[in-house]
Amino acid sequence: MALLHQADITPTKIDLLSSWAPAQPWFVGEAGVSVTNLAAYRFDDPEGQVGIETILVTAGTGPVLQVPVTYRDAPLAGAEAALIGTTQHSVLGERWVYDATGDPAYLAAVANAALNGGHQAELNIEIDGQMVVREPTAVVAGSGTPGGAVVTPPAVAEISIRQEPGATVVTAGSLRIVVARVLGGDDVLANQAPDSAHEVLAGTWSEQPTLRALVLVAVAP
């Protein structure tokens, strides 16, 4: 379950991404325009400390881009290169927003979803003192079988990130995660599938009614 808040956020997530995304090596789209939020899905942090959200955006006439982000209430030591910026949340206070491919909490969450057949978190928001379930704008599911081994968050120092055309490849110990950044006509993950066994996180949203591969996850034996 992910708990959402009715709040004002300054600057907004979209404002942050509009400034940050065009400078990234995987960016495809029109520079100098605000990105448009198409859909999003969240994972739950078992510790209840980190907000984990993946936002699907476009920049002008460009393709759909996948941008996983995390929200923290304090800086993540050693992850300065992954920091997107900070926001002021009217309920939670100052929040540090990270490119989630450099955040251990996201890597564990997406790995567990893919490897164990998980889904996006249920969204709950408090309105007038009542908890209301909000329908997700993107629905995702992992290809793995429930009940497998649980991946624990790696140390920040273990994380190595490499940018490939349209994708971000993350390794952390035995864990290998490939995040599709560009969700255009081609499946950018097709050339990134490891030789070893792997699982896939796939999803749908209003503009994508058929399953689309979003993330590959493999764990070396």
Solvent accessible surface area in square Angstrom, and as a share of the most:
residue,aa,sasa,rsa
1,M,126,0.56
2,A,12,0.09
3,L,90,0.45
4,L,23,0.11
5,H,68,0.30
6,Q,117,0.52
7,A,36,0.28
8,D,108,0.56
9,I,52,0.26
10,T,93,0.54
11,P,53,0.33
12,T,62,0.36
13,K,50,0.21
14,I,42,0.21
15,D,71,0.37
16,L,23,0.12
17,L,3,0.02
18,S,22,0.14
19,S,91,0.59
20,W,38,0.13
21,A,1,0.00
22,P,40,0.25
23,A,83,0.64
24,Q,39,0.17
25,P,98,0.62
26,W,6,0.02
27,F,34,0.14
28,V,69,0.40
29,G,32,0.31
30,E,69,0.31
31,A,76,0.59
32,G,82,0.79
33,V,56,0.32
34,S,77,0.50
35,V,6,0.03
36,T,74,0.43
37,N,72,0.37
38,L,48,0.24
39,A,4,0.03
40,A,16,0.12
41,Y,3,0.01
42,R,40,0.15
43,F,11,0.05
44,D,69,0.36
45,D,14,0.07
46,P,122,0.77
47,E,133,0.60
48,G,63,0.61
49,Q,113,0.50
50,V,17,0.10
51,G,15,0.14
52,I,2,0.01
53,E,12,0.05
54,T,2,0.01
55,I,1,0.00
56,L,0,0.00
57,V,0,0.00
58,T,20,0.12
59,A,1,0.00
60,G,43,0.42
61,T,129,0.75
62,G,16,0.16
63,P,37,0.23
64,V,24,0.14
65,L,0,0.00
66,Q,0,0.00
67,V,0,0.00
68,P,0,0.00
69,V,2,0.01
70,T,0,0.00
71,Y,19,0.07
72,R,44,0.16
73,D,87,0.45
74,A,49,0.38
75,P,86,0.54
76,L,26,0.13
77,A,85,0.66
78,G,56,0.54
79,A,6,0.05
80,E,125,0.56
81,A,113,0.88
82,A,13,0.10
83,L,66,0.33
84,I,22,0.11
85,G,15,0.15
86,T,50,0.29
87,T,8,0.04
88,Q,100,0.45
89,H,20,0.09
90,S,76,0.49
91,V,82,0.47
92,L,79,0.39
93,G,23,0.22
94,E,78,0.35
95,R,27,0.10
96,W,47,0.16
97,V,3,0.02
98,Y,4,0.02
99,D,14,0.07
100,A,0,0.00
101,T,0,0.00
102,G,5,0.05
103,D,0,0.00
104,P,10,0.07
105,A,13,0.10
106,Y,0,0.00
107,L,1,0.00
108,A,7,0.05
109,A,14,0.11
110,V,0,0.00
111,A,0,0.00
112,N,35,0.18
113,A,7,0.06
114,A,0,0.00
115,L,38,0.19
116,N,27,0.14
117,G,14,0.14
118,G,21,0.20
119,H,119,0.53
120,Q,35,0.16
121,A,11,0.09
122,E,94,0.42
123,L,20,0.10
124,N,10,0.05
125,I,6,0.03
126,E,94,0.42
127,I,62,0.32
128,D,140,0.72
129,G,56,0.54
130,Q,123,0.55
131,M,100,0.45
132,V,62,0.36
133,V,84,0.48
134,R,115,0.42
135,E,137,0.62
136,P,40,0.25
137,T,84,0.49
138,A,2,0.01
139,V,71,0.41
140,V,1,0.01
141,A,36,0.28
142,G,14,0.13
143,S,69,0.45
144,G,10,0.10
145,T,106,0.62
146,P,101,0.64
147,G,81,0.78
148,G,39,0.38
149,A,92,0.71
150,V,114,0.66
151,V,27,0.16
152,T,100,0.58
153,P,82,0.52
154,P,17,0.11
155,A,57,0.45
156,V,35,0.20
157,A,105,0.81
158,E,88,0.39
159,I,28,0.14
160,S,65,0.42
161,I,75,0.38
162,R,117,0.43
163,Q,69,0.31
164,E,47,0.21
165,P,117,0.74
166,G,11,0.10
167,A,0,0.00
168,T,0,0.00
169,V,1,0.01
170,V,2,0.01
171,T,49,0.28
172,A,6,0.05
173,G,63,0.61
174,S,60,0.39
175,L,11,0.06
176,R,58,0.21
177,I,1,0.01
178,V,1,0.00
179,V,0,0.00
180,A,1,0.01
181,R,0,0.00
182,V,19,0.11
183,L,11,0.06
184,G,23,0.22
185,G,84,0.81
186,D,115,0.59
187,D,65,0.34
188,V,31,0.18
189,L,5,0.02
190,A,71,0.55
191,N,142,0.73
192,Q,25,0.11
193,A,46,0.35
194,P,26,0.16
195,D,161,0.83
196,S,54,0.35
197,A,93,0.72
198,H,61,0.27
199,E,52,0.23
200,V,37,0.21
201,L,0,0.00
202,A,18,0.14
203,G,0,0.00
204,T,34,0.20
205,W,16,0.06
206,S,95,0.62
207,E,108,0.48
208,Q,38,0.17
209,P,111,0.70
210,T,92,0.54
211,L,131,0.65
212,R,31,0.11
213,A,25,0.19
214,L,1,0.00
215,V,0,0.00
216,L,8,0.04
217,V,0,0.00
218,A,6,0.05
219,V,65,0.37
220,A,54,0.42
221,P,169,1.06
